[in-house]
Amino acid sequence: MTLRVLVVDDSAFARKVLRKVLSDAPGLEVVGTARDGLDALERVAELKPDVITLDLVMPSLDGPGFLRALAGMPGAPRVVVVSSAGTDSELAVAALQAGAVDLVHKPTALATDRLYELGAELVEKVRIAGGAVPHYATEQEAGASAPSARPLPSSSQKLLAVGTSTGGPQALTRLLSALPRDFPAPVVLALHIPAGYTEAVAKRLDSQSALEVVEASDGMELVPGRAVLARAGHHLKVARHGALNLARLDRHPLGTPHHPSVDVLFQSVAEVWGRDALGLVLTGMGEDGLQGARALRSAGGVVLTEAESSCVVYGMPRAVAEAGLSNGSAPLDDLVPLISRFV
């Protein structure tokens, strides 16, 4: 099956490069380009593409505005965001929360031949998006906010560890916004996302959750009322120092496909928390989390998985469930009651 792709970017040079990169890949056909969000909406109606590559900073209608417009469109195409970290990072996170399937990091400013460096990653993520099931959020859902909680003393013996990839920012938004202010266990999160974006992800999640959500720093205390998000480019591990539960950042092991790795996080949690750990595997491509789930179960912990019906990509949860390692599976919005029974 050939995937029909629409390239949306306000730079003529970027449109030219991205068209060539995608057109040269087997199984992809660039059916058109658009110069801004309004133009893109017209092209979507006309061309009915399967996947869109989307720039964020555009005149007339920016990337997040374009995604909100897709929310009520039946059979809407999947969207892969092409973004630079830094000034674009908050917009990129807003786009992912609004329903974009994935994010490709743009290496430099638009007017440069280094855009060709996007090639392999962009093609891979466009193909993944072609098989994804997007969940576009309304403006109210994407902009919902909640008061932050004050972290509680480190008295809980339970820990919730969450791993996710494709579709993860939106899944984490829905999960964390449903957890109560007095949730009695620390939360640690591993999300596959390019370096430079996790601080913005944490800030957005913090504004939309009753929990305090922060990007991990080495030695940060893990306490109830706080969710700690792994910093992209590093593994997040957990440790105990006396009565304190701590987050640790580590670049080792180096050979994992992802930094952070859900496997590495879960294995660390299994070693420290054992039977008092709950692992949760949400939407994502691939099998990261499978070995970690095995470690958690071997240590007496519990593992839950997101059901296929709510996943953007049913890959990571499928691997865990089909290996017989899931203690329970439910759609995303029904997972909180299962979590609450454990903690």
N, C-alpha and C positions, 0 to 999 in steps of 0.2 A: 504493500500500500504506500502510495506517495503522499507525503504530508505537504499541504499547501500553506505557504508561509507569507505573511505580510510584514514588511519591515517599516517601522515607524520611528522617524528621527528627523529633527529639524535641520540637521547638517547634510547637505547634498553629498559631501565626501563620505560621511559615515554610511549613508544609504547605499552608495556605490560599493563600498568595501564589504558591508554586510551582505548585500545581494550576491556579490561574487563568492564570498566564503560559503554561504548557504547553498547557492546554485551548484557549486562544485561538489557538493556532498551527495552521494547516492541516496535516493529515497526522499529527497527534499526538492520542492519546486517553489521558487519565489514568484508569487502570482501578482505582486504589486508592492508599491511603497507609499508612504504617507508622510507629510512634512510636519504635522501636528495632530493633537488629539481630535479636533473637529474633523479634519480631513480623514483621519483614521476611522472614525465612526461611519462616515459615508462609504469608505472603502470596504469596511467589514460587511455592511449591508449589501454592497454590490458584489464582492468577490467571495464572501463566505469562507475565509481562511480557517485552517485547523489550528494554527499557532501564529502568534504575533510576537515579534521582538520589539520591545518598547523602550524608547528613551524617556527620561523622566522630566527634564527641564525643557519645556517647549512653550511657544506662544499659544494664545487662544485657549487651549485646554491642556493642562499638564498631565503627566502620567497617572497620578492617583485619581484625578478628576475623570480621566478616560476610563479607568477601572470601575469607578463608581457608576459610570454610565452603562457599563456592561452588566451591572448587577441584575437588571430586569430584562435582559435580552435572552430569549430562549435559544438554546444551542450555542451559547457564546463560545468564542474561541479561547484556547489556552494562551496565557501570556508569560513570556520570559523577559524579565527586566534586564536591561543593559545599563550599568551604573558605575560611576566612580565613587570610591569611598571618600569621606571627608564631607564636602558641602552637599553631596547627593545622598549621604547615608540615611538621614532621617526620612527623606522622600522615598528611598528604596524600601525602608522598613514599613512605611505607611502603605506602599504598594503591595508588599508581601502580605500584610495584614488584610488588605482589601481583596485579596484573592489571586494575585500573581502566583504562578506555580513555582518559579525559581528565579535565581539571580545570577547574572554573569558579571564579574568585575571587569570594568573597562580599565586597561592599564594606565592610560594617560588621557589628556584632553583629546577632544574629537579630531582636530586637524593634524593627524599624525599617522604615519604608516604603521605604527605599533598596533593599530586596531586589528591588523592581521593576526596578532598574537591571540586574539579571541577564538580563532578558528575551531580547534578541536573541542574545547569546552563548550562553546556556543552550540555547535552541531549536536553534541551529546545531550545537552539540556533541552534543546528543541525537540529532539527525538523522545526524550523522557516525557516532556510536556504533552506530546502528541497522544500519549496513552494515559494521561492524568485526568482526574475528575475535579475540575475547579469548583470552589465554593466562594462566589463573589459576595462580599459583605456590603450591606447598605451603608449609607453615610452615617446613620445613627450607630450601627454596630461598630464600624471602623473607628468612630470618634468617641465611643463610650469611655467614661472615666470613672474611677472609684477612689475613695480616700485611701491613703497609705496607712499601713498598720505600723505600730511600734514593735520592733522585735522583742520577743519574750525571753526570759532567762532560759538557759540551755538545760532544761530538765527532761525533755522528751527523750525516750529511748528508741523512737521510731524515726525512720528517714524515708523520704520519697525521692527516688531518682528517676528522671525522665529523659528519654532519648528520642530524637526525631530528626528528620531531614527534609525532603521535598514536601512543601506544604506546612512545614513546622511552625513558622512564625504565626500563621493564622490559628493553627491548632493550639499553640501555647497561649495565645490570647484568650481563646474560648475556655481552655482549661483553668488557667490562673484566675480569670475573672469570676469563675464559678466557685473557687475555693474561699471559704469564709475567713474573715479577719483573724479569728481565733484558731485557725488550723494548727493542730498541736505538734506538727513535725517539721523539721527543716526540709527544704526542697533544693535539690541540685539538678541542673539542666544541662544537657549536651545537645547542641543544634549544629548541623552542618551548614555553615555559611562562610563566605570569604572573609578573610581578615579585614578589619577596619569597620565592621558593621555591628559587632555585638554590643558595644556601648549604646548605640542608638536603639537596638532591639530591647535591651534592658530598660532604658528610659521609657520607651513606649509601653512596655509591659507594666512597668511600675505605675504609670499614669492610669492604667486600665484595670488594675488589680487592687484588692484590699491588702494583699501582701506587699512587703517591701521587696522589689526585684532589683538586683544589682549585678553588674558584671563582676566576675570573680577576680580577686587579687590573692596573691599567695599569702597564706596565714589568716585569711578572713574567717571569722567565727561563723559556724553553722548553727543557727538558732531557730526555734519556731517563729513563724511570722516573717521569715526571710526566705526568698528564693534566689539562688546563686546560679548565674548563667556562665557556662564555660567561655573563656575568651578564645575567639577563633585564632588558630595557629598554635594552641597549647592544649594538652590534655588536662582535664579536671580530675583530680583524685581527692580522696577524703582521708583524714588522719585523726587520731586522738592524741592529745597531749594533756595528761592528767585528766581533769574533769572537762576539758574543752574539746569540742568537735570543730575541726578546722578544714578549710579548703586548701588544696595544694595545686599549684600549676607546674606542669612538667612537660618538656618537649619529648621525653622518652616514654614509650618506645617510638623510634623514628620511622619504622617501616609500616605503620598503619596507613590505610588509604585515606583516613580522615583525621584531622587535628582540629577539634577534639574528636575522640572516638567514644562512641557509646559503650563498646566492649570494655575499653580501659576504665571508664567511669564505673560501670557496673561491677567489674572484677574488683576494683578498689573498695566499693561499697560492700561487696560480699565479704571481703576479708575483715573489714572493720565492724560492720553492723550485723552481718550474719542473718539470723532468723528475724531480726527486727527491721529488715530492709524490705521496701516495696519498690520494684522496678516497673516502670511503665513505658511501653514501646508504642510510639505514635507514628503517624504517616511518614513514609520515607522510602526512597529507592535503595535496593540492595539488601545486605544481610548484617550490617553493623548493629550490634546488640544481641545477636544470636549467641555468641560465645559468652558474653556477659550475663545473659539470661540463664545460661547453663550453670555458670558459677554461682549466681544468686540462688537458684533452686538447690544446688548441691549444698549450699551453706544453710539451707532451711528458710530462705526468704521467699517472698511471693512475687510473681510476675503477672502483670496484666497487659493486654494488647488492645489497641483500637480495632474495631470491627471494620471490615472492608467497606461497608455502606457509607462511612463518613470519611474515609481516607482519600486524600488527593492521589497518592500512589500507595497501593497496598503491596509493599515490598518488605520492609523491615518487620512489620507485625506478622505478615504471612510466614516469614522464615521462622519466627519464634513459635507461632501457633502450630505450624506443620511439623515442627520438631517435637511437639508434645510438651513444650515448656511453659505454656500459658496457663495460669490458674483460672483465668476468666477473660472474656472478650466482650466488648460492648461498643456501641457508637460513642463518639467523643462526648456528646452532651450527657450520656448516661454513665460515664466513668466515675464521676465524682462520688456518687453513692457507694460504688464498689471500693473506692479509695478510703472513704470515711469508715467503712466497716473494719478496715485493717488498722487504721491509725487511731 
